[in-house]
Amino acid sequence: MHQRPWEALDDAMAITDSPFNRALGLSLVGAVIARAGLADSARTVTESARAKLPVDHPEAAFFHYYLAYVSNLVGDLDRALLHLDSLIAQDPPSAQFLPVDWWFRDLWDQPGFLALLEKHGGT
C-alpha cells in the first residue's frame, strides 16, 4: 500500500500529537484507504483508531462522525447509521449537518437515514 497517508499522519503527529489527535488521524487514514478500495484494511485501521480514542475526551462523541464516514465509504451503511445514531444521541445539534454534508450523500435517500433523523427530531 502507498505510504503517503501514513507519512501525512506522522507529519501531523510531529506537530500536534495527542491520543485524540492520533485516533482522529488514524480514522482519516482509514478514509483514504477506503477511498482506495481497500475496505478490509480501512476497517482494520478504523478499529485501531477507535481503540486508541480516549473516551473521556470532550470531543469523543464527535469521533463517531469519522467512523460513520469510513463505514459509509466501505459500503457498510448499517454501521454508518449506528455511528451517526451514537453521535446524535451524545451531541444532538450535530444532526443538522448530516443532511447537507457530502460525506453522507449516499445515505440521504436511505430509509434508515431518514428514520434516524426522524428519531432525533428531524432537521
TIRO-2110 file (N, C-alpha, C; in Angstrom, 1 decimal):
// TIRO-2110
0.8, -1.2, 0.0, N, 1, A
0.0, 0.0, 0.0, CA, 1, A
0.9, 1.2, 0.0, C, 1, A
0.4, 2.3, -0.6, N, 2, A
1.1, 3.5, -0.7, CA, 2, A
1.3, 4.1, 0.7, C, 2, A
2.5, 4.7, 0.9, N, 3, A
2.8, 5.2, 2.3, CA, 3, A
2.4, 6.6, 2.5, C, 3, A
1.9, 7.4, 1.6, N, 4, A
1.6, 8.8, 1.8, CA, 4, A
0.6, 9.1, 2.9, C, 4, A
-0.5, 8.3, 3.0, N, 5, A
-1.4, 8.6, 4.2, CA, 5, A
-0.6, 8.5, 5.5, C, 5, A
0.2, 7.5, 5.6, N, 6, A
0.9, 7.2, 6.9, CA, 6, A
2.0, 8.3, 7.1, C, 6, A
2.6, 8.8, 6.0, N, 7, A
3.6, 9.9, 6.2, CA, 7, A
2.9, 11.1, 6.6, C, 7, A
1.7, 11.4, 6.0, N, 8, A
0.9, 12.6, 6.4, CA, 8, A
0.5, 12.5, 7.9, C, 8, A
0.1, 11.3, 8.3, N, 9, A
-0.2, 11.1, 9.7, CA, 9, A
1.0, 11.4, 10.6, C, 9, A
2.2, 10.9, 10.2, N, 10, A
3.4, 11.1, 11.0, CA, 10, A
3.7, 12.6, 11.1, C, 10, A
3.6, 13.3, 9.9, N, 11, A
3.9, 14.7, 9.9, CA, 11, A
2.9, 15.5, 10.8, C, 11, A
1.7, 15.1, 10.8, N, 12, A
0.7, 15.8, 11.6, CA, 12, A
1.0, 15.5, 13.1, C, 12, A
1.3, 14.3, 13.4, N, 13, A
1.6, 13.9, 14.8, CA, 13, A
2.9, 14.6, 15.3, C, 13, A
3.8, 14.9, 14.4, N, 14, A
5.0, 15.7, 14.8, CA, 14, A
4.7, 17.1, 15.3, C, 14, A
3.5, 17.6, 14.8, N, 15, A
3.1, 18.9, 15.2, CA, 15, A
2.2, 18.9, 16.4, C, 15, A
1.2, 18.0, 16.4, N, 16, A
0.2, 18.0, 17.5, CA, 16, A
-0.2, 16.6, 17.9, C, 16, A
0.7, 15.9, 18.5, N, 17, A
0.4, 14.5, 18.9, CA, 17, A
-0.3, 14.5, 20.2, C, 17, A
-1.4, 13.9, 20.3, N, 18, A
-2.2, 13.6, 21.5, CA, 18, A
-2.9, 12.3, 21.2, C, 18, A
-3.4, 11.6, 22.2, N, 19, A
-4.2, 10.4, 21.9, CA, 19, A
-5.4, 10.7, 21.1, C, 19, A
-6.1, 11.8, 21.3, N, 20, A
-7.3, 12.1, 20.5, CA, 20, A
-6.9, 12.4, 19.1, C, 20, A
-5.9, 13.2, 18.9, N, 21, A
-5.4, 13.6, 17.5, CA, 21, A
-4.9, 12.3, 16.8, C, 21, A
-4.2, 11.4, 17.5, N, 22, A
-3.8, 10.2, 16.8, CA, 22, A
-4.9, 9.4, 16.4, C, 22, A
-5.9, 9.2, 17.2, N, 23, A
-7.1, 8.4, 16.8, CA, 23, A
-7.8, 9.1, 15.7, C, 23, A
-8.0, 10.4, 15.7, N, 24, A
-8.6, 11.1, 14.6, CA, 24, A
-7.8, 11.0, 13.3, C, 24, A
-6.5, 11.1, 13.4, N, 25, A
-5.6, 10.9, 12.3, CA, 25, A
-5.7, 9.5, 11.7, C, 25, A
-5.7, 8.5, 12.5, N, 26, A
-5.9, 7.2, 12.0, CA, 26, A
-7.2, 7.0, 11.3, C, 26, A
-8.3, 7.6, 11.8, N, 27, A
-9.6, 7.4, 11.2, CA, 27, A
-9.5, 8.1, 9.8, C, 27, A
-8.8, 9.2, 9.7, N, 28, A
-8.7, 9.8, 8.3, CA, 28, A
-7.8, 9.0, 7.4, C, 28, A
-6.8, 8.3, 7.9, N, 29, A
-6.0, 7.4, 7.1, CA, 29, A
-6.9, 6.2, 6.7, C, 29, A
-7.8, 5.8, 7.6, N, 30, A
-8.8, 4.8, 7.2, CA, 30, A
-9.7, 5.2, 6.1, C, 30, A
-10.1, 6.5, 6.1, N, 31, A
-10.9, 7.0, 5.0, CA, 31, A
-10.1, 7.0, 3.7, C, 31, A
-8.9, 7.4, 3.7, N, 32, A
-8.1, 7.4, 2.5, CA, 32, A
-8.0, 6.0, 1.9, C, 32, A
-7.7, 5.0, 2.8, N, 33, A
-7.6, 3.6, 2.4, CA, 33, A
-8.9, 3.1, 1.9, C, 33, A
-10.0, 3.5, 2.5, N, 34, A
-11.3, 3.1, 2.0, CA, 34, A
-11.6, 3.7, 0.6, C, 34, A
-11.2, 4.9, 0.4, N, 35, A
-11.4, 5.5, -0.9, CA, 35, A
-10.6, 4.9, -2.0, C, 35, A
-9.5, 4.2, -1.6, N, 36, A
-8.6, 3.5, -2.5, CA, 36, A
-9.2, 2.1, -2.8, C, 36, A
-10.3, 1.8, -2.1, N, 37, A
-11.0, 0.5, -2.4, CA, 37, A
-10.5, -0.7, -1.6, C, 37, A
-9.8, -0.4, -0.5, N, 38, A
-9.3, -1.4, 0.4, CA, 38, A
-10.1, -1.5, 1.7, C, 38, A
-11.3, -2.0, 1.5, N, 39, A
-12.3, -2.0, 2.6, CA, 39, A
-11.8, -2.7, 3.9, C, 39, A
-11.2, -3.9, 3.7, N, 40, A
-10.8, -4.6, 4.9, CA, 40, A
-9.7, -3.9, 5.7, C, 40, A
-8.7, -3.3, 4.9, N, 41, A
-7.7, -2.5, 5.5, CA, 41, A
-8.2, -1.3, 6.2, C, 41, A
-9.2, -0.6, 5.6, N, 42, A
-9.8, 0.6, 6.1, CA, 42, A
-10.5, 0.2, 7.4, C, 42, A
-11.2, -0.9, 7.5, N, 43, A
-11.9, -1.3, 8.7, CA, 43, A
-10.9, -1.6, 9.8, C, 43, A
-9.7, -2.2, 9.5, N, 44, A
-8.7, -2.5, 10.5, CA, 44, A
-8.1, -1.2, 11.0, C, 44, A
-7.8, -0.3, 10.2, N, 45, A
-7.2, 1.0, 10.6, CA, 45, A
-8.2, 1.7, 11.5, C, 45, A
-9.5, 1.7, 11.1, N, 46, A
-10.5, 2.4, 11.8, CA, 46, A
-10.7, 1.8, 13.2, C, 46, A
-10.7, 0.5, 13.3, N, 47, A
-10.8, -0.1, 14.6, CA, 47, A
-9.6, 0.2, 15.5, C, 47, A
-8.5, 0.3, 14.9, N, 48, A
-7.3, 0.7, 15.6, CA, 48, A
-7.5, 2.1, 16.2, C, 48, A
-8.0, 3.0, 15.3, N, 49, A
-8.3, 4.3, 15.7, CA, 49, A
-9.2, 4.4, 16.9, C, 49, A
-10.3, 3.6, 16.8, N, 50, A
-11.3, 3.5, 17.8, CA, 50, A
-10.7, 3.0, 19.2, C, 50, A
-9.8, 2.1, 19.1, N, 51, A
-9.2, 1.5, 20.3, CA, 51, A
-8.3, 2.5, 21.0, C, 51, A
-7.7, 3.5, 20.2, N, 52, A
-6.8, 4.5, 20.8, CA, 52, A
-7.6, 5.7, 21.3, C, 52, A
-8.8, 5.8, 21.0, N, 53, A
-9.6, 7.0, 21.4, CA, 53, A
-9.8, 7.1, 22.9, C, 53, A
-9.4, 8.2, 23.4, N, 54, A
-9.6, 8.4, 24.9, CA, 54, A
-11.1, 8.8, 25.1, C, 54, A
-11.9, 7.9, 25.7, N, 55, A
-13.3, 8.1, 25.8, CA, 55, A
-13.7, 9.3, 26.6, C, 55, A
-12.8, 9.8, 27.5, N, 56, A
-13.1, 10.9, 28.3, CA, 56, A
-12.8, 12.2, 27.7, C, 56, A
-12.3, 12.2, 26.4, N, 57, A
-12.0, 13.5, 25.7, CA, 57, A
-13.3, 14.2, 25.4, C, 57, A
-13.3, 15.5, 25.6, N, 58, A
-14.6, 16.3, 25.4, CA, 58, A
-15.2, 16.1, 24.0, C, 58, A
-14.4, 15.8, 23.0, N, 59, A
-15.0, 15.6, 21.7, CA, 59, A
-15.1, 14.1, 21.2, C, 59, A
-15.0, 13.2, 22.2, N, 60, A
-15.0, 11.8, 21.9, CA, 60, A
-16.3, 11.4, 21.1, C, 60, A
-17.4, 12.0, 21.4, N, 61, A
-18.7, 11.7, 20.7, CA, 61, A
-18.6, 12.0, 19.2, C, 61, A
-17.9, 13.1, 18.9, N, 62, A
-17.8, 13.6, 17.5, CA, 62, A
-17.0, 12.6, 16.7, C, 62, A
-16.2, 11.7, 17.4, N, 63, A
-15.4, 10.7, 16.6, CA, 63, A
-16.3, 9.8, 15.8, C, 63, A
-17.5, 9.6, 16.3, N, 64, A
-18.5, 8.8, 15.6, CA, 64, A
-18.7, 9.3, 14.2, C, 64, A
-18.6, 10.6, 14.0, N, 65, A
-18.8, 11.2, 12.7, CA, 65, A
-17.8, 10.6, 11.7, C, 65, A
-16.5, 10.5, 12.1, N, 66, A
-15.4, 10.0, 11.3, CA, 66, A
-15.6, 8.5, 11.1, C, 66, A
-16.0, 7.8, 12.1, N, 67, A
-16.2, 6.3, 11.9, CA, 67, A
-17.4, 6.1, 11.0, C, 67, A
-18.4, 6.9, 11.0, N, 68, A
-19.6, 6.8, 10.1, CA, 68, A
-19.1, 7.0, 8.7, C, 68, A
-18.3, 8.0, 8.5, N, 69, A
-17.8, 8.3, 7.2, CA, 69, A
-17.0, 7.1, 6.6, C, 69, A
-16.1, 6.6, 7.3, N, 70, A
-15.4, 5.4, 6.8, CA, 70, A
-16.3, 4.2, 6.6, C, 70, A
-17.3, 4.0, 7.5, N, 71, A
-18.2, 2.9, 7.3, CA, 71, A
-19.0, 3.2, 6.0, C, 71, A
-19.4, 4.4, 5.7, N, 72, A
-20.1, 4.7, 4.5, CA, 72, A
-19.2, 4.5, 3.3, C, 72, A
-18.0, 4.8, 3.4, N, 73, A
-17.1, 4.6, 2.2, CA, 73, A
-16.9, 3.2, 1.9, C, 73, A
-16.9, 2.3, 2.9, N, 74, A
-16.7, 0.9, 2.6, CA, 74, A
-18.0, 0.2, 2.3, C, 74, A
-19.1, 0.9, 2.3, N, 75, A
-20.4, 0.4, 1.9, CA, 75, A
-21.1, -0.3, 3.1, C, 75, A
-20.7, -0.1, 4.3, N, 76, A
-21.4, -0.6, 5.5, CA, 76, A
-22.3, 0.4, 6.0, C, 76, A
-23.4, 0.6, 5.3, N, 77, A
-24.4, 1.6, 5.7, CA, 77, A
-25.0, 1.4, 7.0, C, 77, A
-25.3, 0.2, 7.4, N, 78, A
-25.9, -0.1, 8.7, CA, 78, A
-24.9, 0.4, 9.8, C, 78, A
-23.6, 0.1, 9.7, N, 79, A
-22.7, 0.6, 10.7, CA, 79, A
-22.5, 2.1, 10.7, C, 79, A
-22.6, 2.7, 9.5, N, 80, A
-22.6, 4.2, 9.4, CA, 80, A
-23.7, 4.8, 10.2, C, 80, A
-24.9, 4.2, 10.0, N, 81, A
-26.1, 4.7, 10.7, CA, 81, A
-26.0, 4.5, 12.2, C, 81, A
-25.4, 3.4, 12.7, N, 82, A
-25.2, 3.2, 14.1, CA, 82, A
-24.3, 4.3, 14.7, C, 82, A
-23.2, 4.6, 14.0, N, 83, A
-22.3, 5.6, 14.4, CA, 83, A
-23.0, 7.0, 14.5, C, 83, A
-23.8, 7.3, 13.4, N, 84, A
-24.5, 8.5, 13.4, CA, 84, A
-25.5, 8.6, 14.5, C, 84, A
-26.1, 7.5, 14.8, N, 85, A
-27.1, 7.5, 15.9, CA, 85, A
-26.4, 7.8, 17.2, C, 85, A
-25.2, 7.2, 17.4, N, 86, A
-24.5, 7.4, 18.7, CA, 86, A
-24.0, 8.9, 18.7, C, 86, A
-23.6, 9.4, 17.6, N, 87, A
-23.2, 10.8, 17.6, CA, 87, A
-24.3, 11.8, 18.0, C, 87, A
-25.5, 11.6, 17.3, N, 88, A
-26.6, 12.5, 17.6, CA, 88, A
-27.1, 12.3, 19.0, C, 88, A
-27.1, 11.1, 19.5, N, 89, A
-27.6, 10.8, 20.9, CA, 89, A
-26.7, 11.6, 21.9, C, 89, A
-25.4, 11.7, 21.6, N, 90, A
-24.5, 12.4, 22.5, CA, 90, A
-24.3, 13.9, 22.2, C, 90, A
-24.6, 14.3, 20.9, N, 91, A
-24.5, 15.7, 20.5, CA, 91, A
-25.6, 16.0, 19.5, C, 91, A
-26.8, 16.2, 20.1, N, 92, A
-28.0, 16.4, 19.2, CA, 92, A
-27.8, 17.5, 18.1, C, 92, A
-27.2, 18.6, 18.4, N, 93, A
-27.1, 19.6, 17.3, CA, 93, A
-26.3, 19.1, 16.0, C, 93, A
-25.5, 18.1, 16.2, N, 94, A
-24.8, 17.6, 15.0, CA, 94, A
-25.7, 17.0, 13.9, C, 94, A
-27.0, 16.7, 14.3, N, 95, A
-27.9, 16.1, 13.3, CA, 95, A
-28.2, 17.1, 12.2, C, 95, A
-28.1, 18.4, 12.4, N, 96, A
-28.4, 19.4, 11.4, CA, 96, A
-27.5, 19.4, 10.2, C, 96, A
-26.2, 18.9, 10.5, N, 97, A
-25.2, 18.9, 9.4, CA, 97, A
-25.3, 17.7, 8.5, C, 97, A
-25.9, 16.6, 9.0, N, 98, A
-25.9, 15.3, 8.3, CA, 98, A
-26.6, 15.4, 6.9, C, 98, A
-27.8, 16.0, 6.8, N, 99, A
-28.5, 16.1, 5.5, CA, 99, A
-27.8, 17.0, 4.5, C, 99, A
-26.7, 17.7, 4.9, N, 100, A
-26.1, 18.5, 3.9, CA, 100, A
-24.6, 18.2, 3.7, C, 100, A
-24.1, 17.3, 4.5, N, 101, A
-22.6, 17.0, 4.5, CA, 101, A
-22.4, 16.0, 3.4, C, 101, A
-21.6, 16.3, 2.4, N, 102, A
-21.4, 15.4, 1.2, CA, 102, A
-20.8, 14.1, 1.6, C, 102, A
-20.2, 14.0, 2.8, N, 103, A
-19.6, 12.7, 3.3, CA, 103, A
-20.7, 11.7, 3.3, C, 103, A
-22.0, 12.1, 3.6, N, 104, A
-23.1, 11.2, 3.8, CA, 104, A
-24.1, 11.3, 2.7, C, 104, A
-23.7, 11.8, 1.6, N, 105, A
-24.6, 11.9, 0.4, CA, 105, A
-25.3, 10.6, 0.1, C, 105, A
-24.5, 9.5, 0.1, N, 106, A
-25.0, 8.1, -0.2, CA, 106, A
-26.1, 7.7, 0.7, C, 106, A
-26.2, 8.3, 1.9, N, 107, A
-27.2, 7.9, 2.9, CA, 107, A
-28.5, 8.8, 2.8, C, 107, A
-28.4, 9.9, 2.2, N, 108, A
-29.5, 10.9, 2.2, CA, 108, A
-30.9, 10.3, 1.9, C, 108, A
-30.9, 9.4, 0.9, N, 109, A
-32.2, 8.9, 0.4, CA, 109, A
-32.5, 7.5, 1.0, C, 109, A
-31.6, 7.0, 1.9, N, 110, A
-31.8, 5.7, 2.5, CA, 110, A
-32.9, 5.8, 3.6, C, 110, A
-33.8, 4.9, 3.6, N, 111, A
-34.9, 4.9, 4.7, CA, 111, A
-34.3, 4.9, 6.1, C, 111, A
-33.2, 4.2, 6.3, N, 112, A
-32.6, 4.2, 7.7, CA, 112, A
-32.1, 5.5, 8.1, C, 112, A
-31.5, 6.3, 7.2, N, 113, A
-31.0, 7.6, 7.4, CA, 113, A
-32.2, 8.5, 7.8, C, 113, A
-33.2, 8.5, 7.0, N, 114, A
-34.4, 9.3, 7.2, CA, 114, A
-35.1, 9.0, 8.5, C, 114, A
-35.1, 7.7, 8.8, N, 115, A
-35.7, 7.3, 10.1, CA, 115, A
-34.8, 7.8, 11.3, C, 115, A
-33.5, 7.7, 11.1, N, 116, A
-32.6, 8.2, 12.1, CA, 116, A
-32.8, 9.7, 12.4, C, 116, A
-33.0, 10.5, 11.4, N, 117, A
-33.2, 11.9, 11.6, CA, 117, A
-34.6, 12.1, 12.2, C, 117, A
-35.6, 11.4, 11.8, N, 118, A
-36.9, 11.5, 12.4, CA, 118, A
-36.9, 11.1, 13.9, C, 118, A
-36.1, 10.0, 14.2, N, 119, A
-36.0, 9.6, 15.6, CA, 119, A
-35.4, 10.7, 16.5, C, 119, A
-34.5, 11.5, 16.0, N, 120, A
-33.9, 12.5, 16.7, CA, 120, A
-34.5, 13.9, 16.5, C, 120, A
-35.8, 13.9, 16.0, N, 121, A
-36.5, 15.1, 15.9, CA, 121, A
-36.4, 15.8, 14.6, C, 121, A
-35.9, 15.1, 13.6, N, 122, A
-35.8, 15.7, 12.2, CA, 122, A
-34.8, 16.8, 12.2, C, 122, A
-34.7, 17.5, 11.1, N, 123, A
-33.8, 18.6, 10.9, CA, 123, A
-34.5, 19.8, 10.3, C, 123, A
END
